[in-house]
Amino acid sequence: MALSGRPDRRVSDLVLDLAPMQEASDVADLFASLARSVMKRLHADACLVSVCDEEFRYLRDVAASVMP
């Protein structure tokens, strides 16, 4: 599914969301930053990041972010 129209944020604003991901010291920090960025970008109240383990056929939750 393709999104039409222009994004409601400038590229410079999106770069600010990438900074915490680039500064992550481990995978857990990276996933936590991803959850926060997605939540902010979508104006959501919460975001849950899960990883699919195809070998064992299950989802594992790895990070979450919730608005206060």
HELIX and SHEET records of a PDB file:
HELIX    1   1 VAL A   11  GLN A   22  1                                  12    
HELIX    2   2 VAL A   27  LEU A   42  1                                  16    
SHEET    1   A 2 ALA A  46  ASP A  53  0                                        
SHEET    2   A 2 TYR A  58  VAL A  66 -1                                        
END                                                                             
